[in-house]
Amino acid sequence: MNPLAVELNSTLAARSPHVLEMLSQMGKNLFFPKGILSQSAEAKAKAHRFNATIGIATEGDKPMYLPCIHKHFAEYDPSQLYPYAPPAGKPELRQLWREKMLRENPSLKGKHFSLPIVTNALTHGLSMVGDLFVDPGDHLILPDQIWGNYRLTYGVRNQGVFRQFPFFNSADGFNADGFRTVLTATAREKGKAVVILNFPNNPTGYTPTVAEGEAIVTVIREVAEAGCNIVAVTDDAYFGLFYEDSLRESLFGRLANLHPRILAVKIDGATKEEFVWGFRTGFITFADGHGGEDRTAVEILEKKAMGLIRATISNSPHPSQTFVLEALRSPDYPREKEQKLQILKARAMEVKRVLSRDEFRQAWDYYPFNSGYFMCLKLKKVDAEALRVHLLERYGVGTIANNATDLRIAFSCIAKENIAELFDLIHQGVKDLS
Ligand SMILES: Cc1ncc(COP(=O)(O)O)c(C=O)c1O
């Protein structure tokens, strides 16, 4: 093991032994090298005559660039677009995202957590969680309603084992009892669990109520108190898109600094929140079980995360970070975001209005939804995949079949005035096949 990794791990062993236990073998091996990047940073500060360290080309005191590219970005200073961004991301963006998190998550007030590290959007942040914390055979605790890509990331790539529980209970609320059962069994068997919480949920569009959120936190705290190390990950991809009476903040705020055996990891980003899917700008943020001023563990995790970034993508795209940063600074940002939220909310409400029609009752139930981009029908009579193919071929309607019964509808991309027609066509498709 590299001496720098040994040093990080021995500090963790002394200050936060449970966090060290949570790391995968790769997580233990990781460190941030004192290589080209730190020598360049030193030169940036001190090399006043010639700086021959950076691996980009320059002209005058600016990065070299092609006018045929720059003509599209004339408003921007080339230095804000073309050079590499730092491995952890642009410092001003990290700071503003942290402030946004604090503003939008009142539970974070007074808690201590790392500066968000920029990732190549959420998928990358989630895969960093896998590399840092999941060894082959480790248990991932998830509901049965999940974003399918977790299987590739944590199952195929990290060879973790999925322990799932039914998302909803018989009262159509979040199934905290099922969660407790599965987490407790893993605690007994493994002594370590990686919990993935995704609200607003893909695919159901459900965010728990405040009371259900408290129940989730209680389960995690009690299982940790009984001696299990828990990496509690919140995948907040659809954060902020809350339309009804649900929890309106991330559980990260409640899980931060809760217990030495709980490491909270927040995965979020601009992808869906700021409607910039292709920009690839996300964040990973850590909060360990220490309250107060002891930042040792999160600083070590930051270094390991930066080492992982350096080893895989080196750094995230610079232009996207600049564009997101400018948006966060813009006085128009809150108003423009609110407008888009209202458009999505109106679509969600229209879906509910249309679905209340009696004629649909025989064809499907639907899972509770109150947030995000999606809702799911639970089909009563026909196979979801058969219906999906039929809708596509006969009516030109695209949906996603999650399993034999569940059909996912992304109302986020259907105009309000077309929603009734969409469900009429789906209903017609069910009638054709029954
Ligand atoms: C729950 C969830 N997490 C993460 C992602 C990935 O987001 P990104 O495009 O930022 O990688 C998605 C995208 O569909 C998602 O639904």
Ligand as a Chemical Component Dictionary entry (heavy atoms), coordinates in Angstrom:
data_LIG
# 
_chem_comp.id                   LIG 
_chem_comp.type                 NON-POLYMER 
_chem_comp.pdbx_formal_charge   0 
_chem_comp.three_letter_code    LIG 
# 
loop_
_chem_comp_atom.comp_id 
_chem_comp_atom.atom_id 
_chem_comp_atom.alt_atom_id 
_chem_comp_atom.type_symbol 
_chem_comp_atom.charge 
_chem_comp_atom.model_Cartn_x 
_chem_comp_atom.model_Cartn_y 
_chem_comp_atom.model_Cartn_z 
_chem_comp_atom.pdbx_ordinal 
LIG C1 C1 C 0 -32.397 7.994  -9.227  1  
LIG C2 C2 C 0 -31.384 8.450  -10.199 2  
LIG N1 N1 N 0 -30.123 8.645  -9.781  3  
LIG C3 C3 C 0 -29.166 9.047  -10.633 4  
LIG C4 C4 C 0 -29.427 9.281  -11.958 5  
LIG C5 C5 C 0 -28.308 9.673  -12.863 6  
LIG O1 O1 O 0 -28.145 11.031 -12.991 7  
LIG P1 P1 P 0 -26.995 11.636 -13.913 8  
LIG O2 O2 O 0 -27.574 11.825 -15.269 9  
LIG O3 O3 O 0 -26.658 12.919 -13.229 10 
LIG O4 O4 O 0 -25.838 10.702 -13.915 11 
LIG C6 C6 C 0 -30.714 9.100  -12.439 12 
LIG C7 C7 C 0 -31.009 9.317  -13.873 13 
LIG O5 O5 O 0 -31.911 8.856  -14.467 14 
LIG C8 C8 C 0 -31.714 8.674  -11.538 15 
LIG O6 O6 O 0 -32.968 8.470  -11.955 16 
# 
loop_
_chem_comp_bond.comp_id 
_chem_comp_bond.atom_id_1 
_chem_comp_bond.atom_id_2 
_chem_comp_bond.value_order 
_chem_comp_bond.pdbx_ordinal 
LIG C1 C2 SING 1  
LIG C2 N1 SING 2  
LIG C2 C8 DOUB 3  
LIG N1 C3 DOUB 4  
LIG C3 C4 SING 5  
LIG C4 C5 SING 6  
LIG C4 C6 DOUB 7  
LIG C5 O1 SING 8  
LIG O1 P1 SING 9  
LIG P1 O2 DOUB 10 
LIG P1 O3 SING 11 
LIG P1 O4 SING 12 
LIG C6 C7 SING 13 
LIG C6 C8 SING 14 
LIG C7 O5 DOUB 15 
LIG C8 O6 SING 16 
# 
